[in-house]
Amino acid sequence: EFKKLKMKKKIVVCDDDIEILNAFSIVLEDQDTIVITVANSLVLIDVLDSIDADILFLDIHMSARNGDQVLRDLRSSSKHDKLPVIMISGHIDGRSISVECGADGFLAKPFDLIDLENYIRRFVYESES
């Protein structure tokens, strides 16, 4: 009797800071999850179109295109409007921006691992039931 193959959870992180992307990969990648990192926010929608992401961590202030603009695009697309999106920012206005543009959560940089894991548990694992 075959054990049902468990699909890996896909966590996408979009940030133009390579160190942040590396940190997410190191912390989150395990046997149950795959971390897809995107350094250029202009290609993020294409990446999301090509995979079935479970959650997106999105930096607000990026050189190519800011996360709040990207999130507005996602929310207005029928394909990604349900994707849980957590904004990340080191800026003082980060939390208010993330609330304004309809994010599901906010992580201040430098972020707390416990907060990060809580978001993943809440949106990726508990939403299955």
Residue pairs with C-beta under 8 A, 6 or more apart in sequence:
6 32
8 32
8 33
8 34
9 32
9 33
9 34
9 54
9 55
9 120
9 124
9 125
10 33
10 34
10 36
10 51
10 52
10 53
10 54
11 24
11 28
11 33
11 34
11 35
11 36
11 53
11 54
11 55
11 57
11 120
11 124
12 35
12 36
12 37
12 38
12 44
12 47
12 48
12 51
12 53
12 55
12 56
12 57
13 20
13 21
13 24
13 25
13 35
13 36
13 37
13 38
13 56
13 57
14 37
14 38
14 39
14 41
14 44
14 56
14 57
14 58
14 59
14 62
14 67
14 70
15 21
15 24
15 37
15 38
15 39
15 57
15 58
15 59
15 62
15 88
16 39
16 40
16 41
16 59
16 62
16 63
16 64
17 59
18 39
20 59
20 88
20 109
21 37
21 38
21 39
22 37
24 35
24 37
24 57
25 35
25 37
27 113
27 116
28 35
28 116
28 120
29 35
33 120
36 47
36 51
36 53
38 44
38 47
40 64
41 59
41 62
41 64
41 65
41 66
41 67
41 70
42 64
42 65
44 58
44 70
45 70
45 73
45 74
45 77
45 80
48 56
48 74
48 79
48 80
48 83
49 79
53 83
54 84
54 123
54 124
55 83
55 84
55 85
55 86
55 119
55 120
55 123
55 124
56 74
56 83
56 84
56 85
56 86
57 85
57 86
57 87
57 88
57 107
58 67
58 70
58 71
58 85
58 86
58 87
58 88
58 103
59 67
59 87
59 88
59 89
60 66
60 67
60 68
60 87
60 88
60 89
60 91
60 94
60 97
60 98
61 67
61 89
61 91
67 87
67 88
67 89
68 87
68 97
68 98
68 100
68 101
71 85
71 87
71 101
71 102
71 103
72 101
72 102
74 80
74 81
74 83
74 85
75 81
75 101
75 102
84 104
84 105
84 119
84 123
84 124
84 127
85 103
85 104
86 103
86 104
86 105
86 106
86 107
86 119
86 123
87 94
87 97
87 98
87 101
87 103
87 105
87 106
87 107
88 94
88 106
88 107
88 108
88 109
88 111
89 95
89 97
89 98
89 106
89 107
89 108
89 109
90 108
90 109
90 110
91 97
94 106
94 108
95 106
95 108
98 105
98 106
99 106
104 123
105 119
105 123
107 115
107 116
107 119
